[in-house]
Amino acid sequence: MELIVLGCSGSGAGPTSPASGYLVRTRSTTLVLDLGNGTFGTLQRHMDPFDLDAVVLSHLHPDHCADVSGLVVHRRYHPDGPGKVLPLHGPSESEVRLAVAYAPSSDERVATDLTDVFDYHVFADGPAGVGDVALSSAPVDHPCEAYGVRLEHEGRTLVYSGDTGPCESLVELARGADVLLCEATWTDSPDRPPGVHLSGTQAGEVARSAGVKRLLITHVPAWYDGEELLAEARTRYDGPADLVRPDGHYTI
């Protein structure tokens, strides 16, 4: 598998990066993990959006799904459209949430229907497949319904934390993974609220506890120093650890 970072800024787009979005490719399958603010533009630098095989959303905060509306417009109205109906894997309210985000007014919310663009699949229904990629998930600790996601292809495994505080479900989901793409949103402090997000230290602890082979830190807000969060993670995890960059390519 190949991982391409479309955006990695936490909690919203920053001055040097869109919000959360990641392109995952195998030889025959291409999917996006989250599509936050600004990522749809980046996606078009790397591929034709009509060639996507699926959209996978960890949760429904705007910094992880806002640009789904742009993908809808592209697939509906581009001269090369409309294209095939696209599987969308995500939380239980994905269909309603994305329709509300797309609707131009409150009067049109009830009538807005995106099923000409998406075929919705709910994480709670269990494991699924996207082409030659096996997809599984686990609920994680965040203020809304949120999931970590595990992708497996030809014996290689990528786990994406989504947004989460420390939780055993993420450790189990990431167990033995080749790569853990893990959020680290703030520095370690006893004053941080429980749940919600991981510190750099906590991300390192997850990677160590799960026995992953490589840790990639992401979702760093513009107001924090990613290198500081990476340094925290390295105090708990002694394997290879890196801070992802916009447009970064990683082989799994």
C-alpha positions in Angstrom: 0.0 0.0 0.0 1.0 3.6 -0.5 -0.2 6.4 1.8 -0.3 10.0 0.5 -1.0 12.8 2.9 -3.6 15.2 1.4 -3.7 17.3 4.6 -2.6 16.8 8.2 -3.4 20.0 10.1 -5.4 19.3 13.3 -8.8 20.8 14.0 -8.9 22.8 10.7 -6.8 23.9 7.8 -3.5 25.6 8.7 -1.3 28.1 6.8 0.8 25.2 5.3 -1.6 22.3 5.2 -5.3 21.4 4.6 -7.1 19.6 7.4 -7.2 15.8 7.7 -7.2 13.7 4.5 -5.2 10.7 3.3 -5.1 8.9 0.0 -4.4 5.1 0.1 -3.5 3.2 -3.0 -2.8 -0.4 -3.9 -2.2 -1.6 -7.5 -5.9 -1.8 -8.1 -7.7 0.1 -5.4 -7.8 3.8 -4.4 -9.6 5.2 -1.4 -9.5 8.3 0.8 -9.4 8.3 4.6 -11.2 11.5 5.6 -11.7 14.5 3.4 -11.4 17.6 5.6 -11.2 21.3 4.7 -8.9 21.9 1.7 -8.1 18.2 0.9 -10.3 17.9 -2.2 -8.1 20.4 -4.0 -5.0 18.4 -3.1 -6.6 15.2 -4.1 -6.9 16.5 -7.7 -3.1 16.9 -7.8 -2.7 13.2 -7.2 -5.6 11.6 -9.1 -8.8 12.0 -11.1 -11.6 12.0 -8.5 -13.6 9.8 -10.8 -11.1 7.1 -10.2 -11.8 6.8 -6.5 -13.1 3.4 -5.3 -14.3 4.5 -1.8 -14.5 7.2 0.8 -13.8 6.2 4.4 -14.7 8.8 7.2 -13.4 8.3 10.7 -16.0 10.7 12.1 -18.1 13.7 11.1 -16.4 16.8 12.4 -15.8 19.3 9.6 -12.0 19.0 9.7 -12.5 15.4 8.6 -15.4 15.5 6.2 -16.1 19.1 5.0 -14.7 18.5 1.5 -17.1 15.7 0.8 -19.5 18.4 -0.5 -16.9 19.4 -3.1 -16.5 15.7 -4.2 -20.3 15.6 -4.6 -20.3 18.6 -6.9 -17.4 17.3 -8.9 -19.0 13.9 -9.5 -22.4 15.3 -10.3 -21.6 18.3 -12.5 -18.2 17.8 -14.1 -18.6 17.2 -17.9 -17.0 13.8 -17.5 -19.6 12.8 -14.8 -21.6 11.6 -13.2 -19.5 8.5 -12.6 -20.3 5.4 -10.6 -22.0 5.4 -7.2 -19.2 5.5 -4.6 -19.1 3.4 -1.5 -18.8 5.6 1.6 -17.9 3.9 4.9 -18.4 5.8 8.1 -20.4 6.5 11.3 -24.1 5.7 11.5 -25.3 9.3 10.8 -23.1 9.8 7.7 -26.0 10.0 5.3 -27.9 12.7 7.2 -24.8 14.7 8.2 -23.4 14.9 4.7 -26.8 15.8 3.2 -27.2 18.6 5.8 -23.7 19.9 5.0 -24.5 19.9 1.3 -28.0 21.5 1.5 -28.0 25.2 0.6 -30.8 26.1 3.0 -32.9 24.7 5.8 -35.9 24.4 3.4 -33.8 22.0 1.2 -32.4 19.9 4.0 -35.3 17.4 3.9 -35.1 16.9 0.2 -31.3 16.7 -0.2 -30.4 13.2 -1.2 -26.8 12.1 -2.0 -27.5 8.5 -2.8 -26.9 9.1 -6.5 -23.2 9.8 -5.4 -22.7 7.5 -2.4 -23.7 4.0 -1.3 -23.5 4.3 2.5 -21.9 1.5 4.7 -22.0 1.9 8.5 -18.9 0.9 10.5 -21.1 -0.7 13.2 -22.3 -3.3 10.7 -18.8 -4.9 10.9 -15.8 -5.5 8.6 -16.0 -4.7 4.9 -13.9 -4.7 1.8 -12.9 -2.0 -0.6 -11.5 -3.7 -3.7 -8.5 -5.7 -2.6 -8.3 -3.9 0.8 -9.9 -5.4 3.9 -11.5 -2.7 6.1 -12.3 -3.0 9.8 -12.9 -0.4 12.6 -13.3 0.1 16.3 -15.0 2.9 18.2 -12.6 5.4 19.9 -12.9 8.0 22.6 -14.1 11.3 21.0 -17.0 13.6 21.8 -19.0 12.3 18.7 -19.3 8.8 17.2 -15.8 8.2 16.0 -13.7 5.2 14.8 -10.2 4.1 14.3 -9.8 2.3 10.9 -7.6 -0.7 10.0 -6.7 -1.4 6.4 -5.1 -4.7 5.3 -3.7 -5.6 1.9 -1.4 -8.6 1.0 -0.2 -9.0 4.5 0.5 -5.4 5.2 -1.5 -3.2 7.7 -2.2 0.5 8.1 -4.1 1.7 11.1 -5.5 5.2 11.3 -6.5 6.5 14.7 -8.9 9.2 13.6 -9.5 11.5 16.5 -9.4 10.0 19.9 -8.2 10.1 23.5 -6.4 7.2 25.0 -8.5 4.0 24.7 -7.9 0.3 24.7 -9.9 -0.2 21.6 -7.3 1.7 19.6 -4.5 -0.3 21.0 -6.3 -3.6 20.0 -7.1 -2.3 16.6 -3.5 -1.3 16.0 -2.0 -4.5 17.4 1.0 -5.5 15.3 0.3 -3.0 12.5 3.1 -2.1 10.0 2.1 1.6 10.3 0.0 3.5 12.8 -1.1 6.9 11.5 -1.9 8.5 14.8 -3.2 11.8 15.9 -1.3 14.0 18.4 -3.1 17.2 19.0 -1.6 18.7 22.1 1.4 18.5 24.4 1.2 16.3 27.4 -0.3 17.9 30.5 -2.5 16.9 33.4 -4.6 19.9 32.6 -5.8 18.4 29.3 -9.4 17.2 29.3 -9.8 13.4 29.4 -10.6 11.8 26.0 -11.0 14.0 23.0 -7.4 13.8 21.7 -4.0 12.3 22.3 -0.8 14.1 23.3 2.5 13.2 21.7 3.3 11.1 24.8 0.1 9.2 24.6 0.5 8.5 20.9 3.8 7.0 21.7 2.3 4.9 24.4 -0.4 3.6 22.0 2.3 2.6 19.5 4.4 0.9 22.1 1.4 -1.0 23.6 0.2 -2.1 20.2 3.6 -3.3 19.1 3.4 -1.4 15.8 6.4 -1.3 13.4 6.2 2.4 12.6 4.5 5.4 14.0 3.4 8.4 11.9 2.2 11.5 13.8 -0.5 13.6 12.3 -3.4 16.0 13.1 -1.1 18.7 14.7 -2.9 22.0 15.0 -1.3 25.1 13.6 -0.7 26.5 17.1 1.5 23.5 18.2 5.0 22.5 17.2 4.8 19.1 15.6 8.4 18.4 16.3 7.7 18.8 20.0 4.9 16.3 19.8 7.1 13.9 17.9 9.8 14.3 20.5 7.2 13.4 23.2 6.1 10.3 21.3 9.8 9.1 21.0 10.0 9.1 24.8 7.5 6.3 24.9 8.1 4.5 21.6 11.5 3.4 20.4 10.6 2.3 16.9 10.7 4.4 13.8 8.6 7.6 14.3 8.0 10.5 12.0 5.9 13.6 11.6 3.9 13.5 8.4 4.0 16.3 5.9 1.5 17.6 3.3 2.0 15.6 0.1 4.2 13.1 1.9 4.4 9.6 0.4 4.8 6.5 2.6 5.1 2.9 1.5 3.4 0.3 3.8 
